[in-house]
Amino acid sequence: MYRNLAGLIGIGFVLAPFASCLDEIQNVYNPGDTVAVVRQHGDSAFMMADTPYGWIYAEDFSSYSEGKCLRVNFEYDPNLPENSGASRQSYYTVTLKGKADVPQRSAETPRTDTGRLLPNEQPVLAAVSPLDSSFYVRIGSYLFLPSICQTGGKQSLEWQLTYDATQLPVVEDRKAIYSLYLRARATAGRSEGEKVVNVLSLNAFDLSRFINSMREQGGRDANMYIRIHYVDRINPLDSTQFTWGMTNPLLIE
């Protein structure tokens, strides 16, 4: 999914804090849009959503399969009878106000060739949008990335996240940092006269194989950091001229 972000300035970001659970909420609460992964909760037969705010339950989740990634907007009322034992049962009954699918992909190996562009590659202005950094969350094996891309307003995007499976970590400030490469390509060429705009794309990348691979390479530290590299500038007159940007180290485990 993506939306127009015309006029966006600045590409730094700070990860936004959020409540880890809803136990302390006393009144009806709506945190706004957040991300979720649908799963079966514990030994129950119920499909619920794992979110940054804790596990939430709504009947709507029963229509999804295990591992479905969503963007949801919910309302939590602690005074509902169903929530009287929410802390003990470790999930919260909510009312869904809106939901949308989040495209799901996997981090893949081998790493894409960093010396040349992909067909119809589009510049990525930020791997993690500074205006939407609350969507940067890892839930289970899925890393949600809200990324900004500069592209034609009507073009559809395909995203890739790749890595070198044999890489060893770079150690900085006692942090073991591994590299991932985020790239975006348009599925078709830009129409003549089509306006270039900044868009936000939210994707969920499965990191399970990446993490296992890095552990097999000897990464035994308790904490794992990643640095995301991305093509941030492409000369519109000569596509052989392009540059790479990168994020600060990001904690994922």
C-alpha positions as CSV (number, residue, x, y, z in Angstrom):
1,M,0.0,0.0,0.0
2,Y,1.2,3.6,-0.5
3,R,-0.1,7.1,-0.2
4,N,1.0,10.4,-1.6
5,L,3.5,12.3,0.6
6,A,4.1,15.4,-1.6
7,G,6.0,18.0,0.2
8,L,7.7,15.7,2.6
9,I,11.1,17.0,3.9
10,G,13.7,15.4,6.0
11,I,14.8,11.8,6.1
12,G,16.0,11.3,9.7
13,F,13.7,9.4,12.1
14,V,13.2,8.5,15.7
15,L,11.5,5.3,16.7
16,A,8.2,6.3,18.4
17,P,7.5,4.8,21.8
18,F,4.2,3.0,22.4
19,A,2.4,1.3,25.2
20,S,3.5,-2.3,25.6
21,C,0.1,-3.4,26.9
22,L,-3.4,-2.1,27.6
23,D,-3.5,-3.0,31.3
24,E,-3.3,0.6,32.6
25,I,-6.0,2.0,30.3
26,Q,-9.0,3.1,32.3
27,N,-11.2,4.6,29.6
28,V,-12.2,3.9,26.0
29,Y,-8.9,4.0,24.0
30,N,-8.1,4.2,20.3
31,P,-4.4,4.3,19.6
32,G,-4.9,5.0,15.9
33,D,-3.5,2.9,13.1
34,T,-1.0,0.2,14.1
35,V,0.3,-3.1,12.6
36,A,-0.6,-6.6,13.5
37,V,0.1,-10.3,12.8
38,V,-2.8,-12.7,13.0
39,R,-2.0,-15.9,14.9
40,Q,-3.7,-18.5,17.0
41,H,-3.3,-17.4,20.6
42,G,-1.8,-19.9,23.0
43,D,-3.7,-23.2,23.3
44,S,-7.0,-21.5,22.4
45,A,-8.7,-22.1,19.1
46,F,-9.1,-18.4,18.6
47,M,-7.3,-16.4,15.9
48,M,-6.1,-13.1,17.4
49,A,-3.8,-10.3,16.4
50,D,-0.4,-9.8,17.9
51,T,0.3,-6.0,18.0
52,P,2.7,-3.5,19.7
53,Y,0.0,-3.0,22.3
54,G,-0.4,-6.7,23.1
55,W,-2.7,-9.4,21.8
56,I,-6.2,-8.2,20.7
57,Y,-9.3,-10.2,19.9
58,A,-12.1,-9.4,17.5
59,E,-14.3,-11.9,15.7
60,D,-13.1,-10.4,12.4
61,F,-9.7,-12.1,12.8
62,S,-11.3,-15.6,12.4
63,S,-11.4,-15.1,8.7
64,Y,-7.6,-14.8,8.4
65,S,-5.0,-17.5,8.2
66,E,-2.0,-17.8,10.5
67,G,0.7,-15.2,9.8
68,K,-1.5,-12.7,8.0
69,C,-0.1,-9.2,8.3
70,L,-2.5,-6.3,8.7
71,R,-2.8,-2.6,9.4
72,V,-5.6,-2.2,11.9
73,N,-7.4,0.5,13.8
74,F,-9.2,-0.6,17.0
75,E,-11.0,0.7,20.0
76,Y,-10.4,-0.8,23.4
77,D,-13.0,-0.5,26.2
78,P,-11.6,-1.8,29.5
79,N,-15.2,-1.7,31.0
80,L,-16.6,-4.4,28.7
81,P,-17.4,-7.7,30.6
82,E,-15.1,-9.5,28.2
83,N,-12.2,-7.5,29.4
84,S,-12.7,-8.1,33.2
85,G,-10.0,-10.8,33.1
86,A,-7.9,-9.4,30.2
87,S,-4.7,-9.2,32.2
88,R,-5.0,-12.8,33.3
89,Q,-6.0,-14.2,29.9
90,S,-3.3,-12.0,28.2
91,Y,-5.5,-10.6,25.5
92,Y,-7.9,-7.8,25.1
93,T,-11.3,-7.8,23.3
94,V,-11.5,-4.8,21.0
95,T,-13.8,-3.3,18.3
96,L,-12.2,-3.1,14.9
97,K,-12.7,0.3,13.2
98,G,-10.7,-0.5,10.1
99,K,-8.3,-3.0,8.7
100,A,-6.2,-3.4,5.6
101,D,-3.8,-6.0,4.2
102,V,0.0,-5.3,4.4
103,P,2.0,-6.8,1.6
104,Q,4.2,-9.6,2.8
105,R,7.6,-10.6,1.5
106,S,10.7,-12.4,2.7
107,A,14.2,-11.2,3.1
108,E,16.1,-13.1,0.4
109,T,19.6,-14.2,-0.5
110,P,21.7,-13.7,-2.5
111,R,22.1,-9.9,-2.2
112,T,21.2,-8.0,-5.3
113,D,24.0,-6.6,-7.4
114,T,24.8,-3.2,-5.8
115,G,26.8,-2.0,-8.8
116,R,23.8,-1.6,-11.1
117,L,20.2,-0.6,-10.9
118,L,17.2,-2.9,-11.2
119,P,14.9,-2.5,-14.2
120,N,12.8,0.6,-13.5
121,E,14.4,1.1,-10.1
122,Q,13.0,4.0,-8.1
123,P,15.0,6.0,-5.5
124,V,14.1,5.3,-1.8
125,L,14.2,8.5,0.2
126,A,14.0,6.8,3.6
127,A,13.9,3.1,4.6
128,V,11.9,4.1,7.6
129,S,9.7,7.2,7.2
130,P,10.2,9.8,9.9
131,L,6.5,10.6,9.8
132,D,5.4,7.0,10.2
133,S,8.2,5.5,12.4
134,S,5.6,4.0,14.8
135,F,5.0,1.4,12.0
136,Y,8.6,0.3,12.3
137,V,8.0,-2.8,14.5
138,R,9.1,-6.4,14.5
139,I,6.4,-8.8,15.5
140,G,7.5,-12.4,15.5
141,S,9.5,-13.0,12.4
142,Y,8.0,-10.0,10.5
143,L,9.7,-6.6,10.3
144,F,7.3,-3.9,9.3
145,L,9.0,-1.2,7.2
146,P,7.2,2.1,6.3
147,S,9.5,3.3,3.5
148,I,9.3,6.4,1.3
149,C,9.9,6.1,-2.4
150,Q,10.1,8.7,-5.2
151,T,8.1,7.5,-8.2
152,G,5.3,8.2,-10.6
153,G,2.0,8.8,-9.0
154,K,0.3,6.0,-10.9
155,Q,3.1,3.4,-10.8
156,S,2.9,0.2,-8.8
157,L,6.0,-0.8,-6.8
158,E,7.7,-4.1,-6.1
159,W,10.0,-4.2,-3.1
160,Q,13.0,-6.4,-2.3
161,L,15.0,-6.9,0.8
162,T,18.1,-9.0,0.3
163,Y,21.3,-9.9,2.2
164,D,24.6,-11.7,1.9
165,A,24.2,-15.0,3.8
166,T,28.0,-15.3,4.4
167,Q,28.4,-11.8,5.9
168,L,30.1,-11.3,9.2
169,P,28.8,-8.4,11.5
170,V,30.4,-5.0,11.6
171,V,31.0,-4.2,15.3
172,E,30.4,-0.5,16.2
173,D,30.0,0.7,19.8
174,R,29.8,-3.0,20.9
175,K,26.9,-3.6,18.5
176,A,27.0,-6.5,16.0
177,I,25.5,-5.0,12.9
178,Y,24.3,-6.9,9.8
179,S,23.5,-5.4,6.4
180,L,20.2,-5.6,4.5
181,Y,19.5,-4.0,1.1
182,L,16.1,-2.5,0.4
183,R,15.2,-1.7,-3.2
184,A,12.1,-0.6,-5.1
185,R,11.2,-1.0,-8.7
186,A,8.2,0.1,-10.7
187,T,6.3,-2.7,-12.5
188,A,6.1,-0.5,-15.6
189,G,7.7,2.5,-17.1
190,R,6.5,6.0,-16.3
191,S,3.9,7.5,-18.6
192,E,4.9,10.6,-20.5
193,G,4.2,13.7,-18.4
194,E,3.5,11.6,-15.3
195,K,4.3,13.6,-12.2
196,V,6.9,12.3,-9.8
197,V,5.8,12.2,-6.1
198,N,6.9,10.9,-2.8
199,V,4.9,7.9,-1.6
200,L,4.8,5.8,1.6
201,S,4.8,2.0,1.2
202,L,4.3,-0.2,4.2
203,N,5.6,-3.8,3.8
204,A,6.1,-6.7,6.2
205,F,9.3,-8.7,5.6
206,D,9.8,-12.2,7.0
207,L,13.3,-12.2,8.6
208,S,13.3,-15.8,9.9
209,R,15.7,-17.1,7.3
210,F,17.9,-14.1,7.6
211,I,18.2,-14.3,11.4
212,N,18.8,-18.1,11.2
213,S,21.5,-17.6,8.6
214,M,23.3,-14.9,10.6
215,R,23.2,-17.1,13.7
216,E,24.7,-19.9,11.7
217,Q,27.5,-17.5,10.8
218,G,28.4,-17.2,14.4
219,G,26.2,-14.4,15.5
220,R,25.6,-15.4,19.1
221,D,25.2,-12.0,20.7
222,A,22.0,-11.4,22.7
223,N,21.2,-8.4,20.6
224,M,21.2,-8.2,16.8
225,Y,21.3,-5.0,14.9
226,I,20.7,-4.3,11.2
227,R,21.6,-1.5,8.9
228,I,19.4,-1.0,5.9
229,H,21.1,0.2,2.7
230,Y,19.0,1.7,-0.1
231,V,19.5,3.6,-3.5
232,D,18.6,7.1,-2.5
233,R,19.5,9.1,-5.7
234,I,19.4,8.3,-9.4
235,N,20.6,10.8,-12.0
236,P,17.5,11.2,-14.2
237,L,19.8,11.9,-17.2
238,D,22.2,9.0,-16.6
239,S,20.9,6.0,-14.7
240,T,24.4,4.6,-14.4
241,Q,25.0,7.4,-11.8
242,F,23.3,6.6,-8.5
243,T,24.2,6.7,-4.8
244,W,23.4,4.6,-1.7
245,G,22.1,5.7,1.6
246,M,21.8,3.8,4.8
247,T,20.0,3.8,8.2
248,N,21.6,4.0,11.6
249,P,21.8,0.6,13.3
250,L,18.4,-0.7,14.2
251,L,17.8,-3.2,16.9
252,I,15.7,-6.2,15.8
253,E,16.5,-8.9,18.4
